[in-house]
Amino acid sequence: MAIHKVIEVLSESGKGWEDAAEKAVEDAGKTVKNIRSLYVKELSATVKNGKISKYRVNANITFELGE
């Protein structure tokens, strides 16, 4: 039986929501191993001068605990 743990992460990008999600996995992967899935809970953005300046994701990352 595998045991999984879920952490909540926040990430942002100037390019788009997909890039912010990829950065979330990349950054989490620096300290967490065996990442299995990403569930995006919420999308948001900051606006500057009438244009989107930062894309943000609030997501859950699931990883498998090692033996």
C-alpha positions as a Markdown table, in Angstrom:
| # | Residue | x | y | z |
|---|---|---|---|---|
| 1 | Met | 0.0 | 0.0 | 0.0 |
| 2 | Ala | 1.4 | 3.4 | -1.0 |
| 3 | Ile | 1.0 | 6.4 | 1.3 |
| 4 | His | 0.5 | 9.8 | -0.2 |
| 5 | Lys | 0.7 | 13.3 | 1.2 |
| 6 | Val | -0.8 | 16.5 | -0.1 |
| 7 | Ile | 0.7 | 20.0 | 0.3 |
| 8 | Glu | -0.8 | 23.3 | -0.8 |
| 9 | Val | 1.4 | 25.6 | -2.8 |
| 10 | Leu | 1.1 | 29.1 | -4.3 |
| 11 | Ser | 3.0 | 30.0 | -7.5 |
| 12 | Glu | 3.0 | 32.9 | -10.0 |
| 13 | Ser | 4.3 | 33.7 | -13.4 |
| 14 | Gly | 4.4 | 36.6 | -15.8 |
| 15 | Lys | 3.7 | 34.3 | -18.8 |
| 16 | Gly | 0.5 | 32.5 | -17.9 |
| 17 | Trp | -1.4 | 30.1 | -15.6 |
| 18 | Glu | 0.2 | 27.0 | -17.2 |
| 19 | Asp | 3.6 | 28.4 | -16.6 |
| 20 | Ala | 2.7 | 29.2 | -13.0 |
| 21 | Ala | 1.5 | 25.6 | -12.5 |
| 22 | Glu | 4.7 | 24.2 | -14.0 |
| 23 | Lys | 6.7 | 26.4 | -11.7 |
| 24 | Ala | 4.8 | 25.1 | -8.7 |
| 25 | Val | 5.8 | 21.5 | -9.5 |
| 26 | Glu | 9.4 | 22.5 | -10.3 |
| 27 | Asp | 9.8 | 24.5 | -7.1 |
| 28 | Ala | 8.1 | 21.8 | -4.9 |
| 29 | Gly | 10.3 | 19.2 | -6.6 |
| 30 | Lys | 13.4 | 20.9 | -5.0 |
| 31 | Thr | 12.4 | 19.7 | -1.6 |
| 32 | Val | 9.7 | 17.0 | -2.2 |
| 33 | Lys | 10.3 | 13.8 | -4.2 |
| 34 | Asn | 8.0 | 11.4 | -5.9 |
| 35 | Ile | 5.4 | 14.0 | -7.0 |
| 36 | Arg | 2.4 | 12.2 | -8.5 |
| 37 | Ser | -0.2 | 14.9 | -9.3 |
| 38 | Leu | -1.1 | 18.6 | -9.3 |
| 39 | Tyr | -4.6 | 19.8 | -8.7 |
| 40 | Val | -5.2 | 23.5 | -9.4 |
| 41 | Lys | -7.7 | 24.8 | -6.9 |
| 42 | Glu | -7.8 | 28.4 | -7.9 |
| 43 | Leu | -6.6 | 30.8 | -10.6 |
| 44 | Ser | -6.0 | 34.5 | -10.1 |
| 45 | Ala | -4.1 | 37.4 | -11.5 |
| 46 | Thr | -2.7 | 40.8 | -10.6 |
| 47 | Val | -3.4 | 43.7 | -12.8 |
| 48 | Lys | -1.2 | 46.7 | -13.5 |
| 49 | Asn | -2.0 | 49.6 | -15.8 |
| 50 | Gly | -5.1 | 47.7 | -17.1 |
| 51 | Lys | -3.2 | 44.6 | -18.1 |
| 52 | Ile | -2.4 | 41.3 | -16.3 |
| 53 | Ser | 1.0 | 41.5 | -14.8 |
| 54 | Lys | 1.2 | 38.2 | -12.8 |
| 55 | Tyr | -0.7 | 34.9 | -13.2 |
| 56 | Arg | -1.2 | 33.0 | -10.0 |
| 57 | Val | -2.2 | 29.4 | -9.1 |
| 58 | Asn | -3.2 | 28.0 | -5.8 |
| 59 | Ala | -2.8 | 24.2 | -6.1 |
| 60 | Asn | -2.5 | 20.9 | -4.2 |
| 61 | Ile | 0.5 | 18.7 | -5.0 |
| 62 | Thr | 0.3 | 15.0 | -4.1 |
| 63 | Phe | 3.5 | 13.0 | -3.5 |
| 64 | Glu | 4.2 | 9.5 | -2.5 |
| 65 | Leu | 6.1 | 8.9 | 0.7 |
| 66 | Gly | 9.2 | 6.7 | 0.4 |
| 67 | Glu | 9.8 | 3.5 | 2.3 |
